[in-house]
Amino acid sequence: MASPRIWLAWRVGVFLAALAPLLFWSWVVANNAAGPEPGRYLLLNIGIGALWMLLLTLSLTPLTKLTRWKGFALIRRQLGLWTLAYATLHMLSYALFILGLNWALLGSEIIKRPYIIVGMIALVGLAVLGATSNKWSMKRLGKRWKSLHKFSYAILGLVLLHFFWIVRADMQEWAMYAAIAALIMATRLPPVARTLPKLRYRFSR
């Protein structure tokens, strides 16, 4: 059994890995290497980062079943909160670099770009999941906690729709993320979920 120090090092490593892209993108902007629109560069990359964090978070359950390694379950809440952090920074980047903090423009922006509403709904959903991702909420909600957190699947669909609306002129990248999401969701199907632990034994022989 791993010692508490090893688990702490694992969690710190995950924290630094999640933080690294933000530091890198900030460095790119600070060194004038982000192109003519550094604000849009940050907006797009942080948004894609939020999608990656969500995909990684949802992949932890099947990975735990497949490997039975406690480390994946240990960082589930941590990556979930990082997903919320990235999504919040994505929204703040939009407010700062696109709206210029002029909230009066939001109404016309929503009319022209309805994917903004989809993104906001996804962000609210992530905020609810983040606020209830603690032991107190688990005890208070009981069996309803799992039902609530299954809303993460719907959030994934909203995020993919949000991204689809933005990049529909170039579908190759979106198709890649959609395929990864479909694979992760397929592992939730009861027949597949029951098979995952068996695969571990096959590969360990």
C-alpha positions as CSV (number, residue, x, y, z in Angstrom):
1,M,0.0,0.0,0.0
2,A,1.3,3.4,-0.9
3,S,2.3,5.8,1.9
4,P,0.6,9.1,2.5
5,R,3.7,10.9,1.2
6,I,3.4,9.1,-2.2
7,W,-0.3,10.0,-2.5
8,L,0.6,13.6,-1.6
9,A,3.4,13.7,-4.3
10,W,0.9,12.3,-6.8
11,R,-1.7,15.0,-6.0
12,V,0.9,17.7,-6.1
13,G,2.2,16.4,-9.5
14,V,-1.4,16.4,-10.9
15,F,-1.8,20.0,-9.6
16,L,1.4,21.2,-11.3
17,A,0.5,19.4,-14.5
18,A,-2.9,21.1,-14.5
19,L,-1.4,24.4,-13.8
20,A,1.4,24.1,-16.4
21,P,-0.7,24.9,-19.6
22,L,-2.0,28.2,-18.0
23,L,1.6,29.2,-17.2
24,F,2.7,28.3,-20.7
25,W,-0.1,30.3,-22.4
26,S,0.7,33.3,-20.1
27,W,4.3,33.0,-21.0
28,V,3.5,33.0,-24.8
29,V,1.3,36.1,-24.4
30,A,4.0,37.9,-22.3
31,N,6.6,37.2,-25.0
32,N,4.3,38.5,-27.8
33,A,4.2,35.1,-29.4
34,A,0.4,34.7,-29.3
35,G,-0.3,36.3,-32.7
36,P,-2.1,39.6,-33.4
37,E,-5.0,38.8,-30.9
38,P,-3.5,37.4,-27.7
39,G,-6.9,37.7,-26.0
40,R,-8.5,35.4,-28.4
41,Y,-5.5,33.1,-28.1
42,L,-6.1,32.8,-24.4
43,L,-9.8,32.5,-24.8
44,L,-9.6,29.6,-27.2
45,N,-6.8,27.7,-25.5
46,I,-8.3,28.0,-22.0
47,G,-11.6,26.8,-23.5
48,I,-10.0,23.7,-25.0
49,G,-8.2,23.2,-21.8
50,A,-11.5,23.1,-19.9
51,L,-12.7,20.4,-22.4
52,W,-9.6,18.4,-21.8
53,M,-10.0,18.6,-18.0
54,L,-13.6,17.5,-18.3
55,L,-12.6,14.5,-20.5
56,L,-9.8,13.5,-18.1
57,T,-12.1,13.8,-15.1
58,L,-14.7,11.5,-16.7
59,S,-12.0,9.0,-17.8
60,L,-11.0,8.4,-14.2
61,T,-13.9,6.1,-13.3
62,P,-13.3,3.6,-16.1
63,L,-9.6,3.8,-15.5
64,T,-10.2,2.9,-11.8
65,K,-12.3,0.0,-12.8
66,L,-9.8,-1.2,-15.4
67,T,-6.7,-0.9,-13.2
68,R,-8.2,-0.8,-9.6
69,W,-5.5,1.8,-8.8
70,K,-6.6,4.1,-6.0
71,G,-4.6,7.0,-7.4
72,F,-7.2,7.7,-10.2
73,A,-10.1,7.9,-7.7
74,L,-7.9,10.1,-5.4
75,I,-7.7,12.9,-8.0
76,R,-11.3,12.9,-9.3
77,R,-12.4,15.8,-7.2
78,Q,-9.2,17.7,-7.9
79,L,-9.5,17.4,-11.7
80,G,-13.2,18.2,-11.4
81,L,-12.4,21.5,-9.7
82,W,-9.7,22.2,-12.2
83,T,-12.4,21.8,-14.9
84,L,-14.4,24.4,-13.2
85,A,-11.4,26.7,-12.8
86,Y,-10.6,26.4,-16.5
87,A,-14.2,27.0,-17.5
88,T,-14.4,30.0,-15.2
89,L,-11.2,31.5,-16.7
90,H,-12.6,30.9,-20.2
91,M,-15.7,32.9,-19.3
92,L,-13.6,35.6,-17.7
93,S,-11.4,35.8,-20.8
94,Y,-14.5,36.2,-22.9
95,A,-15.8,39.0,-20.6
96,L,-12.4,40.8,-20.6
97,F,-11.1,40.3,-24.2
98,I,-14.3,40.2,-26.2
99,L,-16.8,42.3,-24.2
100,G,-14.2,44.5,-22.7
101,L,-16.2,44.1,-19.5
102,N,-19.0,46.0,-21.1
103,W,-21.9,43.8,-20.0
104,A,-24.3,45.9,-22.1
105,L,-23.0,44.1,-25.2
106,L,-23.9,40.7,-23.8
107,G,-27.5,40.8,-25.1
108,S,-26.5,41.4,-28.7
109,E,-23.7,38.9,-28.4
110,I,-26.1,36.2,-27.3
111,I,-28.5,36.9,-30.2
112,K,-25.6,36.7,-32.7
113,R,-23.8,33.8,-30.9
114,P,-26.3,31.5,-29.1
115,Y,-23.5,29.1,-28.2
116,I,-22.7,31.6,-25.4
117,I,-25.9,30.5,-23.6
118,V,-24.9,26.8,-24.0
119,G,-21.5,27.6,-22.5
120,M,-23.0,29.5,-19.6
121,I,-25.4,26.6,-18.8
122,A,-22.4,24.3,-18.8
123,L,-20.5,26.6,-16.5
124,V,-23.4,26.8,-14.1
125,G,-23.6,23.1,-14.1
126,L,-19.9,22.7,-13.3
127,A,-20.3,25.3,-10.5
128,V,-23.1,23.2,-8.9
129,L,-21.0,20.0,-9.2
130,G,-18.0,21.8,-7.8
131,A,-19.9,23.2,-4.9
132,T,-21.2,19.7,-4.0
133,S,-18.0,17.8,-4.5
134,N,-17.3,17.4,-0.8
135,K,-18.0,14.9,2.0
136,W,-20.6,17.2,3.6
137,S,-22.6,17.4,0.4
138,M,-22.3,13.6,-0.1
139,K,-23.7,12.9,3.3
140,R,-26.4,15.6,3.0
141,L,-27.6,14.5,-0.4
142,G,-27.2,10.7,0.1
143,K,-28.2,8.7,-2.9
144,R,-29.2,11.9,-4.7
145,W,-25.5,12.9,-4.8
146,K,-24.7,10.3,-7.5
147,S,-27.7,11.3,-9.5
148,L,-26.7,14.9,-9.4
149,H,-23.2,14.3,-10.5
150,K,-24.3,12.2,-13.4
151,F,-25.3,15.6,-14.8
152,S,-21.6,15.8,-15.8
153,Y,-22.5,13.7,-18.8
154,A,-25.0,16.3,-19.9
155,I,-22.4,19.0,-19.3
156,L,-20.0,17.2,-21.6
157,G,-22.7,17.2,-24.3
158,L,-23.2,21.0,-23.8
159,V,-19.5,21.7,-24.0
160,L,-19.2,19.7,-27.2
161,L,-22.2,21.6,-28.7
162,H,-20.6,24.9,-27.6
163,F,-17.3,23.9,-29.3
164,F,-19.1,22.6,-32.4
165,W,-20.9,25.9,-32.9
166,I,-17.6,27.7,-32.7
167,V,-15.5,25.5,-35.1
168,R,-18.0,24.1,-37.5
169,A,-16.0,25.5,-40.4
170,D,-13.3,23.0,-39.4
171,M,-14.8,19.8,-38.0
172,Q,-11.6,17.7,-37.8
173,E,-10.6,18.9,-34.3
174,W,-14.2,18.7,-33.0
175,A,-14.6,15.2,-34.4
176,M,-11.5,14.1,-32.4
177,Y,-12.9,15.4,-29.1
178,A,-16.3,13.9,-29.9
179,A,-14.8,10.5,-30.6
180,I,-12.9,10.6,-27.3
181,A,-16.0,11.7,-25.4
182,A,-18.0,8.9,-27.1
183,L,-15.4,6.3,-26.0
184,I,-15.5,7.6,-22.4
185,M,-19.3,7.5,-22.4
186,A,-19.3,4.0,-23.9
187,T,-17.4,2.8,-20.8
188,R,-20.5,3.8,-18.7
189,L,-22.7,1.4,-20.5
190,P,-23.5,-1.5,-18.2
191,P,-22.1,-4.3,-20.4
192,V,-18.9,-2.4,-21.0
193,A,-18.6,-1.3,-17.3
194,R,-18.9,-5.0,-16.2
195,T,-16.2,-6.0,-18.7
196,L,-13.5,-3.5,-17.6
197,P,-12.5,-5.3,-14.4
198,K,-12.2,-8.6,-16.4
199,L,-9.9,-7.0,-18.9
200,R,-7.4,-6.2,-16.1
201,Y,-7.1,-9.9,-15.4
202,R,-6.6,-10.8,-19.0
203,F,-3.8,-8.3,-19.5
204,S,-2.1,-9.2,-16.2
205,R,-1.6,-12.9,-17.2
